[in-house]
């Protein structure tokens, strides 16, 4: 069996994982990034609407942005409509994910294609488990310092050696078709030993044994790494989205609160020459799908969209807030840690923030052989993300009690629970 050694193993190459890999590499750690998909960013499972503040955390090139929007229009069950200035972007998530992965590689991370984490070798050791909640203010991204190594097989290289600045040394495939690895079944939770934790990954049908000092789970809401930690599945809503040709341009995003979208909402997001029309809900699935069909029919009748479907995607969205984010030498980030907003389902910015914090803490813990450095991840999450996510969790709990109320009363509850209304920011 082939053997690889690294300081930090990142499982999952979405925004959280690629950011963590980039930052850990910039800090001087040897980073291995794996993703199970056949291609980074494909299929897309995201509506892609973010505030323009995303640029505080990542300098996205123009090809990652499908369209800028200026307003958010909210349709309430009582028939009223509220419009608020909420400047943002509709992202091309596939392009953004590939861009972030390239940034990780350029910083020195090693990227494996179409590789799946299979199991952890060793006995369970529970050093620590912690819960946090989350918010939205964070320092600017770290300055790029592409000085990192990836050590292959058993021969360790001196830390004074650095990888080429393009970060491409040792790559077996191009980035545009990156099929990376994440998730799998695990035999036992990870153990931190003198040589690190051994993880078996499956690459091109061959098992590879990876020795890692720190593991970062960035493998989404159905995280395998979270299962290694003994975490129960995250509470999720079902999300379904279609793309259809957009009949006329607009710079306004729209959301629809209706009883059939219980626990969520429908949306119409313009993204260049297409519209993303979808819904998230935690109620009866068939009712949610019927409601989405009715919404699409209305948009078609109003000549907002054409009657051709360009793409369809579906997947779970965590809505329960964060839970355990650390266990021994294992950290969870992004959706795997439940860091999505419990009301809106937004998670891209929090994924990038958590990835940055985790990457920095993981590198320090690995390079200093001191797992207590991972405490910084928990502590900074509490400081940076807790206020916003705690508020959102409270608002979601209140809204859950209102879905069976008459339209006027349900609309009033939504005004107090939806981010476009001033009432949301009042206790």
C-alpha positions in Angstrom: 0.0 0.0 0.0 1.3 3.4 -0.9 2.0 5.7 2.1 1.7 9.5 2.2 2.5 11.8 5.1 1.2 15.3 5.8 0.7 17.7 8.6 -2.9 18.5 7.8 -5.4 16.4 5.9 -8.4 18.3 4.6 -11.4 16.2 3.5 -13.6 18.1 1.1 -12.7 20.8 -1.4 -15.6 23.2 -1.1 -15.2 26.8 0.1 -14.4 25.7 3.7 -12.0 22.9 2.8 -10.1 24.8 0.1 -9.8 27.9 2.3 -8.5 25.8 5.2 -6.0 24.1 2.9 -4.8 27.4 1.5 -4.3 29.0 4.9 -2.6 26.0 6.5 -0.2 25.9 3.5 0.5 29.6 3.9 1.4 28.9 7.5 4.0 26.4 6.4 2.2 23.1 6.9 2.3 20.2 4.5 -1.4 19.9 3.4 -3.2 17.2 1.6 -6.6 18.2 0.2 -9.0 15.4 -1.0 -12.5 15.6 -2.5 -14.8 12.7 -3.5 -16.5 14.4 -6.5 -15.5 13.7 -10.1 -15.0 17.4 -10.6 -14.7 20.3 -8.2 -17.8 22.3 -8.0 -19.9 19.8 -9.9 -22.8 19.2 -9.4 -23.7 22.6 -7.9 -25.9 22.4 -4.8 -26.2 26.0 -3.9 -28.4 29.0 -4.9 -25.2 31.1 -4.7 -26.7 34.4 -3.3 -24.2 36.2 -1.0 -23.7 39.7 0.3 -21.1 41.8 -1.4 -19.2 41.5 1.9 -17.9 38.2 0.7 -15.1 40.2 -0.9 -13.8 41.0 2.6 -12.8 37.3 2.8 -11.9 36.3 -0.7 -10.9 38.3 -3.8 -13.1 36.6 -6.3 -12.4 37.1 -10.0 -15.2 38.2 -12.3 -15.7 34.7 -13.7 -16.9 33.6 -10.3 -19.8 36.1 -10.3 -22.8 35.5 -12.5 -24.5 38.7 -11.6 -24.7 41.5 -9.0 -28.1 42.2 -7.4 -29.1 45.3 -5.5 -32.4 44.5 -3.8 -34.2 41.6 -2.1 -38.0 41.5 -2.5 -39.9 39.4 0.1 -43.4 38.1 -0.7 -45.4 37.3 2.5 -48.3 34.9 3.0 -50.8 37.8 3.5 -50.0 39.1 0.0 -47.9 42.0 1.1 -44.5 42.6 -0.5 -41.4 44.1 1.1 -38.4 45.4 -0.7 -35.0 46.1 0.9 -31.6 47.3 -0.3 -29.4 44.2 0.1 -26.5 44.4 -2.4 -25.1 41.0 -3.2 -23.8 38.6 -5.9 -25.2 35.5 -7.5 -22.1 33.4 -7.7 -21.1 30.8 -10.2 -20.4 28.2 -7.5 -18.6 25.8 -9.7 -16.2 28.5 -10.9 -15.7 29.8 -7.3 -15.0 26.3 -5.9 -12.4 25.7 -8.6 -10.8 29.1 -8.0 -10.5 28.4 -4.3 -9.0 25.0 -4.9 -6.4 26.6 -7.3 -5.6 29.1 -4.6 -4.9 26.2 -2.2 -2.7 24.5 -4.7 -0.8 27.7 -5.5 -0.1 28.1 -1.8 1.4 24.6 -1.7 -1.4 22.2 -0.9 -1.4 18.8 -2.6 -4.6 17.9 -4.3 -5.7 14.3 -5.0 -8.2 13.6 -7.7 -11.3 11.4 -7.3 -10.1 10.2 -4.0 -12.4 9.0 -1.2 -11.6 8.8 2.5 -12.4 5.2 3.6 -11.5 4.6 7.2 -9.3 5.7 10.1 -6.8 3.3 11.5 -6.5 3.2 15.3 -8.5 3.2 18.5 -10.9 6.1 19.5 -9.4 8.7 21.8 -11.8 11.5 22.9 -9.5 14.3 24.0 -12.1 17.1 23.6 -15.5 18.0 22.2 -16.9 21.4 22.1 -20.0 23.2 20.8 -20.1 26.7 19.5 -22.5 29.1 17.8 -21.7 31.5 15.0 -21.8 35.1 13.5 -20.4 37.3 10.7 -17.5 39.6 11.6 -13.9 38.5 10.9 -10.5 39.9 10.2 -9.1 40.2 6.6 -7.6 37.1 5.0 -4.1 36.3 5.9 -1.3 37.5 3.6 -0.3 34.8 1.1 3.0 33.1 2.0 3.3 30.1 -0.4 5.9 28.2 1.6 4.7 24.7 2.2 5.7 21.1 1.5 4.0 17.9 0.9 6.0 14.9 1.9 5.4 11.7 0.0 5.9 8.2 1.1 8.4 7.7 4.0 11.1 10.2 3.2 10.6 13.5 5.1 12.2 16.6 3.7 13.7 19.4 5.7 11.2 22.2 6.5 13.6 24.7 4.9 12.7 23.3 1.5 9.7 24.8 -0.1 7.5 23.8 -3.0 7.5 25.7 -6.3 5.5 28.8 -6.1 2.9 27.5 -8.5 2.2 24.7 -6.0 1.8 22.2 -8.8 4.7 19.8 -7.9 3.5 16.2 -7.7 0.2 16.8 -9.4 -1.3 14.1 -11.5 -4.1 16.0 -13.1 -5.2 19.4 -14.2 -7.4 21.6 -11.9 -10.2 22.2 -14.3 -11.3 18.6 -14.1 -10.3 18.1 -10.5 -12.2 15.2 -9.0 -11.3 15.3 -5.3 -12.3 13.2 -2.4 -14.4 13.5 0.7 -16.4 11.3 3.0 -16.8 7.5 3.4 -17.4 4.8 5.9 -15.1 4.8 8.9 -14.0 1.8 11.0 -13.1 3.8 14.1 -12.7 7.4 15.3 -9.3 8.9 14.8 -6.4 8.5 17.3 -3.7 11.0 17.7 -0.4 9.3 18.2 3.3 10.3 17.9 3.2 9.8 14.1 -0.3 11.3 13.7 -3.6 9.7 12.6 -3.6 7.1 9.8 -6.4 7.4 7.3 -7.1 5.0 4.4 -8.1 6.8 1.2 -9.2 5.1 -2.0 -7.6 6.7 -5.1 -8.1 5.3 -8.6 -9.2 2.0 -7.1 -6.0 1.7 -5.0 -5.8 2.1 -1.2 -3.4 4.8 0.1 -2.5 5.2 3.7 -2.2 8.8 4.8 -0.5 9.8 8.0 -1.8 13.2 9.2 -1.2 15.2 12.4 -4.5 17.1 12.1 -7.7 16.3 10.1 -10.2 18.9 8.9 -13.6 17.7 7.9 -15.1 19.9 5.2 -17.3 17.2 3.6 -20.7 18.8 3.9 -23.9 18.3 5.8 -23.7 14.5 5.6 -20.1 14.6 6.8 -18.3 11.3 7.1 -15.7 13.0 9.4 -18.5 14.0 11.7 -19.6 10.4 11.9 -16.0 9.5 12.9 -16.5 11.9 15.8 -19.7 10.1 16.8 -21.9 13.1 15.9 -25.6 12.6 15.2 -26.8 13.7 11.7 -27.4 17.4 11.5 -31.0 18.7 11.3 -31.5 19.7 7.6 -34.1 21.2 5.3 -34.6 19.8 1.8 -33.5 22.2 -1.0 -34.5 21.8 -4.7 -33.5 24.2 -7.5 -34.1 24.6 -11.2 -32.4 26.9 -13.7 -34.4 28.3 -16.5 -33.7 30.9 -19.2 -34.5 34.4 -17.9 -36.9 36.3 -20.1 -35.9 39.8 -18.9 -33.0 41.1 -16.9 -33.4 42.3 -13.3 -31.2 43.3 -10.4 -33.7 42.2 -7.8 -33.7 38.8 -6.0 -37.0 37.6 -4.6 -38.1 35.2 -1.9 -41.5 33.7 -1.3 -42.9 32.6 2.1 -45.7 30.2 1.7 -47.2 27.4 3.9 -46.0 24.8 1.5 -42.5 25.9 2.1 -42.8 25.2 5.8 -39.5 25.8 7.6 -38.0 27.6 4.6 -39.0 29.7 1.5 -39.0 29.7 -2.3 -36.7 31.9 -4.4 -36.2 33.6 -7.7 -32.6 34.6 -8.2 -31.5 36.2 -11.5 -28.0 34.9 -12.5 -27.1 36.5 -15.8 -29.2 35.0 -18.6 -30.7 32.4 -16.4 -33.0 32.4 -13.3 -32.4 30.1 -10.3 -35.8 29.1 -9.0 -35.9 26.9 -6.0 -37.3 26.2 -2.5 -36.1 24.9 0.8 -38.5 23.3 3.3 -38.5 20.9 6.2 -42.1 20.0 6.0 -43.8 17.4 3.8 -41.5 16.8 0.8 -44.3 16.3 -1.7 -46.0 19.5 -0.6 -42.8 21.5 -1.0 -42.3 20.1 -4.6 -45.9 20.9 -5.5 -45.4 24.4 -4.2 -42.2 24.9 -6.2 -44.1 23.7 -9.3 -46.8 26.3 -8.7 -44.1 29.0 -8.2 -42.5 28.1 -11.5 -45.9 28.1 -13.2 -46.5 31.6 -11.9 -43.2 32.9 -13.1 -43.8 31.3 -16.5 -47.2 32.8 -16.8 -45.8 36.3 -16.0 -43.1 35.8 -18.6 -40.3 35.9 -16.0 -38.8 32.6 -17.2 -38.9 30.4 -20.3 -40.5 26.9 -20.2 -37.1 25.1 -20.7 -35.2 23.6 -17.7 -31.5 24.0 -18.1 -30.4 22.3 -14.9 -31.8 20.7 -11.7 -30.1 20.1 -8.4 -31.2 19.1 -4.9 -29.6 18.5 -1.5 -29.8 19.0 2.3 -29.2 22.3 4.0 -28.2 22.3 7.7 -30.7 24.4 9.8 -30.0 23.4 13.4 -27.0 25.6 14.1 -23.5 24.4 15.0 -22.7 21.6 17.4 -19.4 19.8 18.2 -16.7 21.3 16.0 -13.6 19.6 17.5 -12.7 16.1 18.8 -9.1 15.4 19.6 -7.1 16.3 16.5 -10.1 16.6 14.2 -11.9 19.8 13.3 -15.2 20.4 11.4 -15.7 23.4 9.2 -18.5 24.8 7.0 -21.6 22.8 6.5 -20.0 19.8 8.2 -20.0 21.8 11.4 -23.5 23.1 10.8 -22.3 26.7 10.3 -25.1 27.7 7.9 -27.6 30.4 8.9 -30.6 28.5 10.4 -33.1 30.8 8.8 -31.7 31.8 5.4 -29.6 28.6 4.8 -26.7 30.8 3.7 -23.3 29.2 4.4 -20.7 30.3 1.9 -19.2 33.2 3.9 -19.2 31.2 7.2 -17.6 28.3 5.4 -14.7 30.6 4.2 -14.4 32.1 7.7 -14.3 28.8 9.5 -11.9 27.4 7.0 -9.5 30.2 7.5 -9.6 29.9 11.3 -9.3 26.1 11.2 -6.4 26.2 8.7 -4.4 28.6 10.8 -5.1 26.6 14.0 -4.4 23.2 12.4 -1.0 24.4 11.0 0.0 25.7 14.4 -1.0 22.5 16.2 0.8 20.3 13.6 4.0 22.3 13.3 4.3 22.9 17.1 3.2 19.3 18.0 0.7 20.9 20.3 -3.0 20.0 20.0 -3.9 22.7 22.4 -3.5 25.1 19.5 -6.7 23.7 18.2 -8.5 25.4 21.1 -8.0 28.6 19.1 -10.5 27.4 16.5 -13.2 26.8 19.0 -12.5 30.1 20.8 -12.4 32.2 17.6 -15.6 30.7 16.3 -17.3 31.7 19.5 -16.1 35.2 19.1 -16.5 35.6 15.4 -19.7 33.7 14.5 -21.7 33.0 17.7 -23.8 36.2 17.9 -25.3 35.9 14.4 -26.0 32.2 14.6 -27.5 32.3 18.0 -29.9 35.1 16.9 -30.8 33.1 13.8 -31.4 29.9 15.9 -33.7 31.8 18.2 -35.6 33.4 15.2 -36.0 30.0 13.6 -37.4 28.5 16.8 -40.0 31.3 17.0 -41.0 31.0 13.4 -41.4 27.2 13.7 -44.3 28.0 16.1 -46.1 30.2 13.5 -46.4 28.1 10.4 -50.0 26.9 11.2 -51.2 30.4 11.9 -53.5 32.4 9.6 -51.7 34.4 6.8 -51.7 37.7 8.6 -50.2 36.3 11.8 -47.7 34.1 10.0 -46.6 37.2 8.0 -46.1 39.1 11.2 -43.9 36.2 12.6 -41.9 36.3 9.4 -41.2 40.0 9.7 -39.6 39.3 13.0 -37.6 36.3 11.7 -36.4 37.3 8.2 -33.2 39.2 7.7 -34.7 41.8 5.3 -36.9 43.3 8.0 -35.7 45.7 10.8 -37.6 43.6 13.3 -35.2 40.7 12.8 -32.4 42.7 14.5 -34.5 43.6 17.6 -34.7 41.2 20.5 
